[in-house]
Amino acid sequence: MERLKALMGRRGEGLDFVKDLVGLLLAGSDVYSHEPVFKDAIEEIYSVLKEEVRSGKFELLDAYETAVVLKAVVFKEKLEREHLLRKLLAELG
């Protein structure tokens, strides 16, 4: 848990940060018991990948899409098809 908190403090290192963060999440089962820190980590992964794709790194699109789904699952968003389609339509403007 302490390694995760320390890693969260060095955000801004792009993909290396995301890889290290995912590795720590996979290695530490105790992370899941600290839900706020775990959710923060998932949000960071999502945010960094979103920034990378927006900056033109389209080879990361699959990873970003996975992060979108992971975020939805972790934050317990409604995952019904119709709800997601309506949300997508609203987000498209």
N, C-alpha and C positions, 0 to 999 in steps of 0.2 A: 504494500500500500504506500509506503514512504517513497519507493522508487517511482511509483505512478505520480504522486504529488510533485516530486522533484521534476519529473519529465514534463508535467503540465506547465511548469514554470518556464520552460524553454521553448515555448511555442514560437513559430515564426521561422522554423528551419525546414519548412516545406515537406517534401516527401520523406525525407529521413525521419522527421518528427513523427509522421503518420505511421511509418513502418515500425519504429521503436514503440510507439503507443499501442499499436495492434499486437505486437509481440508481447508486450507486458500484459495486456488484457488476456491474451491466450494462455500465458504462463501462470497467472495468479488467480486462483479461484477465490481468494479472499476479497478480491476487488468487487465481486458481485454483491457482497454483503454491505458495501458502502455505496448505496444507490446514488446519492448526489454526485459523488466523485466519478462513478461509473458513467452516469448520464453526461457529465461535463466532458468526459473523455470521448464519448460517442459524438457529442456535438462538435468537438474540436476536429475529429476525423472528418466529419461531414463538411465542416466549414473550410478546412484546408483543401480538400478535394474539389469542392465547389469553386474556390478561388483559382486552383490550378487549371480546371477545365475552362473557366471564364477567361483565363489569360492565354488560351490557345493550345493547351496541352490535351488535345482531343484523344490521344492514346489512353488517357486516364478515364475516359467516359464510362467504361464498364465498371471500374472501381467506384466512381462517383455514384452510379446507379445502385450499386450494392450498398453503398453508404446511406443512400436515401431510404432504401428498404430497411436497413438495420436501424436507422433512426426512428422510422415509423414503428417498428416492432418494440424497440426499447422504450419509447415514449407512449406506447400503447394507443396509438392513433387507430381510428376506425379503419379497418382494412377491407371493407366490403367493396365490391367492384363499382356499384352505382355511386357510392359516396366518393370513391377515388376519382371516378370520371367527372363528377360534378365539381370536385375540388380542382381538378386539372383544368376544366373549362373556365372556372372562375380565375384561376391563376394566369390563364392565357389572355385574359382581358375581355 
